[in-house]
């Protein structure tokens, strides 16, 4: 068990700096450090924590780090662990976004980013196949996934409505399994701790949100970002990939914070930095603030990045620190387990929509829409197909899915290929 805060800082600082590879790699890294090396948690307690975090909206790896810190040093330990998991990557993606604004149009840099954007399509397809294999067990789960894909891709259904419908369908039609009877160590706390955490983190979330919405001197883009990312914090079940399509569509088509190609660039940059993949939202917030706040690129961008970071991750601390004292009770609620299984199945459909959206915008220079009754179908302009992007995306797909190459090697080679073919 941890005895000193410096030890906690060193350990979770190392995890934060080395947490590459998406949620799967980050969860494996924490298992190796916390269970195998430090022996701060045993296997049962670690899996118990992971199960709890999978029930929550938001990035599960960051919340797992927060929960692990809470089990070791209470709310202070949770705060330390969560912050150290997020801040290194947040600083890196903020710096990369500033460099992108300054140098993104330089031919060499533009070529590197071109290759990176094309490779992102293969990364998303790999995530789709991985999640589908784990989540789709039985015909009902497949039906929920297909319905979620169709609702978002062709009917423009609101993301929260899709999640709510999937949860209801899961509770009605999916098997939540049997109640878990094993006895784990008492997680402590209780109503008093939960209420205190709710009051503190709820105030840290909602009071700044109210201030940004109500004060007239605040640029509209910052208020919009605060409200939008607060909504995302409530409905982002299934991790970063589950919400990126919705965020991309809203940020591009509704708010005009960035272009489809820039969204692809942001995801590619986020794949190369430590921390949760959802840090791509900092890229989105930075560009929105830089362009629309009226405060200049750097000041406005930093303000947008800060607002996005705050309203994306403060709710995560609320969910973990308020729910931790009751995690055992939640784990035994069978209908809740079934409902979350429905959400997990819907996540497959959401990621499929993400792959479709990214693929169309990565491979075609122009994508329109055609309405057929209640359906709205994307219609790419076939004459504007970019064979260079297609070739890089296909190569990245073979390297990732067939040859099982390391993600960073694939992204690096794709960026180099982009620089080589960008002028052709």
VENKAJO-V583326 format. One record per residue. N is the residue number from 1. BURIAL is + if it has 9 or more other ideal C-beta (glycine too) atoms within 8 Angstrom, else -. D_CENTER is the distance of its C-alpha to the mean C-alpha in Angstrom with 1 decimal. Layout:
# VENKAJO-V583326
n->(N;N)
burial->(BURIAL;BURIAL)
d_center->(D_CENTER;D_CENTER)
This chain:
# VENKAJO-V583326
n->(1;2;3;4;5;6;7;8;9;10;11;12;13;14;15;16;17;18;19;20;21;22;23;24;25;26;27;28;29;30;31;32;33;34;35;36;37;38;39;40;41;42;43;44;45;46;47;48;49;50;51;52;53;54;55;56;57;58;59;60;61;62;63;64;65;66;67;68;69;70;71;72;73;74;75;76;77;78;79;80;81;82;83;84;85;86;87;88;89;90;91;92;93;94;95;96;97;98;99;100;101;102;103;104;105;106;107;108;109;110;111;112;113;114;115;116;117;118;119;120;121;122;123;124;125;126;127;128;129;130;131;132;133;134;135;136;137;138;139;140;141;142;143;144;145;146;147;148;149;150;151;152;153;154;155;156;157;158;159;160;161;162;163;164;165;166;167;168;169;170;171;172;173;174;175;176;177;178;179;180;181;182;183;184;185;186;187;188;189;190;191;192;193;194;195;196;197;198;199;200;201;202;203;204;205;206;207;208;209;210;211;212;213;214;215;216;217;218;219;220;221;222;223;224;225;226;227;228;229;230;231;232;233;234;235;236;237;238;239;240;241;242;243;244;245;246;247;248;249;250;251;252;253;254;255;256;257;258;259;260;261;262;263;264;265;266;267;268;269;270;271;272;273;274;275;276;277;278;279;280;281;282;283;284;285;286;287;288;289;290;291;292;293;294;295;296;297;298;299;300;301;302;303;304;305;306;307;308;309;310;311;312;313;314;315;316;317;318;319;320;321;322;323;324;325;326;327;328;329;330;331;332;333;334;335;336;337;338;339;340;341;342;343;344;345;346;347;348;349;350;351;352;353;354;355;356;357;358;359;360;361;362;363;364;365;366;367;368;369;370;371;372;373;374;375;376;377;378;379;380;381;382;383;384;385;386;387;388;389;390;391;392;393;394;395;396;397;398;399;400;401;402;403;404;405;406;407;408;409;410;411;412;413;414;415;416;417;418;419;420;421;422;423;424)
burial->(-;+;-;-;-;-;+;+;+;-;+;+;+;+;+;+;-;-;+;+;-;+;+;-;+;+;+;-;+;+;+;+;+;+;+;-;-;-;-;+;+;-;-;-;+;+;-;+;+;+;+;+;+;-;-;+;+;+;+;+;+;+;+;+;+;+;+;+;+;+;+;+;+;-;+;-;+;+;+;+;+;+;-;+;+;+;+;+;+;+;-;+;+;+;-;+;+;+;+;+;+;-;-;+;-;-;-;-;+;+;+;+;+;+;+;+;+;+;+;+;+;+;+;+;+;+;+;+;+;+;+;+;-;-;+;+;-;-;-;+;+;+;-;+;+;+;+;+;+;+;+;+;+;+;+;-;-;-;+;+;+;+;+;-;+;+;+;+;+;+;+;-;-;+;-;+;-;-;-;-;-;-;-;+;-;-;+;-;-;-;-;-;+;+;-;-;+;+;-;-;+;+;-;-;+;-;-;+;+;-;+;+;+;-;-;-;-;+;+;-;+;+;+;+;+;+;+;+;+;+;+;+;+;+;+;+;+;+;+;+;+;+;+;+;+;+;+;+;+;+;+;+;-;-;+;-;+;+;-;+;+;+;+;+;+;+;+;+;+;+;+;-;+;+;+;+;+;+;+;+;+;+;+;+;+;+;+;+;+;+;+;+;+;-;-;-;+;-;+;+;+;+;+;+;+;-;+;+;+;+;+;+;+;+;+;+;+;+;+;+;+;+;+;+;+;-;+;-;-;+;+;-;-;+;-;+;+;+;+;+;+;+;+;+;+;+;+;+;+;+;+;+;+;+;+;+;+;+;+;+;+;+;+;+;-;-;+;-;-;-;-;-;-;-;-;+;+;+;-;+;+;-;-;+;+;+;-;+;+;+;+;+;+;+;+;+;+;+;+;+;+;-;-;-;-;-;+;-;+;+;+;-;+;+;+;+;+;+;+;-;+;+;-;-)
d_center->(30.6;29.5;32.5;31.5;28.7;29.2;28.4;25.2;24.3;25.3;23.5;20.0;20.6;21.2;18.0;16.0;17.9;17.6;14.1;13.5;12.8;9.3;9.1;12.6;14.2;13.0;14.3;17.4;18.0;18.0;20.3;22.6;22.9;23.1;24.9;26.9;27.8;27.9;28.5;27.1;25.7;27.3;25.8;26.1;24.6;21.6;20.9;21.7;19.0;16.4;17.6;17.3;13.7;12.9;14.7;12.6;9.9;6.9;5.6;8.9;10.0;10.2;11.9;14.0;15.2;16.0;17.9;19.7;20.9;22.0;24.1;25.8;26.5;25.6;23.5;24.4;23.1;19.8;19.5;20.5;18.2;15.0;16.1;17.1;13.8;12.0;15.0;16.1;13.0;13.0;16.6;16.3;13.9;16.2;19.2;18.1;17.4;20.9;22.4;20.9;22.6;25.8;26.1;23.9;27.1;29.1;30.0;29.0;25.6;25.1;26.1;23.7;20.8;22.3;22.1;18.5;17.5;19.6;18.1;14.5;16.0;17.1;13.9;12.2;15.5;15.5;12.2;13.8;17.0;15.6;13.9;16.9;19.3;18.0;17.4;20.3;23.5;26.2;27.1;25.6;22.1;22.7;24.1;21.1;18.7;21.3;21.8;18.1;18.0;21.3;20.6;17.7;19.0;22.7;23.2;20.6;20.0;17.9;14.4;15.5;18.8;17.3;15.4;18.7;20.9;19.0;19.4;23.1;23.7;22.3;24.6;27.5;27.3;25.3;26.7;25.1;27.3;29.8;29.6;29.0;32.2;31.6;32.1;29.7;30.5;30.5;27.3;29.6;29.0;29.7;29.9;30.9;28.0;25.5;27.3;27.4;23.6;23.0;25.5;24.4;20.6;21.3;23.6;21.4;18.8;21.4;24.2;22.5;21.0;24.6;26.0;23.9;24.7;28.4;29.6;31.1;30.8;27.0;25.9;24.5;21.4;20.4;21.2;19.3;16.1;16.7;17.3;14.5;11.6;13.6;13.6;9.9;10.0;12.5;11.4;7.7;9.3;8.3;4.8;1.9;5.5;7.1;6.6;6.9;10.5;11.4;10.1;11.9;14.9;15.4;14.9;17.3;19.7;20.0;19.6;20.4;18.3;18.0;19.1;17.5;18.4;16.9;13.5;14.0;15.3;12.3;10.0;13.1;13.5;10.0;10.9;14.1;13.2;12.9;10.2;6.5;5.0;3.1;7.0;7.6;8.1;11.0;12.5;12.6;14.1;16.5;17.9;18.4;20.2;22.2;23.5;24.2;24.9;28.3;27.9;27.8;25.0;24.6;25.2;23.3;20.4;20.2;20.6;17.7;15.4;16.8;16.4;12.8;12.2;14.6;13.5;9.8;10.9;14.5;13.7;11.9;15.3;17.1;15.8;16.5;19.7;21.2;20.5;21.4;25.2;25.0;22.7;25.7;26.7;23.4;23.3;26.8;26.1;26.4;25.6;22.3;21.5;22.6;20.5;17.3;18.5;18.8;15.2;14.2;16.7;15.4;11.9;14.1;15.6;12.5;11.4;15.1;15.1;12.3;14.7;17.6;16.5;15.5;18.7;21.0;20.0;20.1;23.4;25.3;26.5;26.7;25.2;27.0;27.0;29.8;30.4;32.1;32.7;29.6;27.6;26.1;25.8;24.5;27.4;27.0;30.1;31.3;33.5;30.6;29.0;28.1;29.5;28.2;24.6;25.4;27.2;24.5;21.8;24.4;25.2;21.6;21.3;24.5;23.6;20.4;21.5;25.2;25.9;22.9;22.8;20.6;17.3;18.5;22.0;20.8;18.9;21.9;24.4;22.6;22.7;26.3;27.1;25.7;28.0;30.9;30.7;29.5;33.1;34.4)
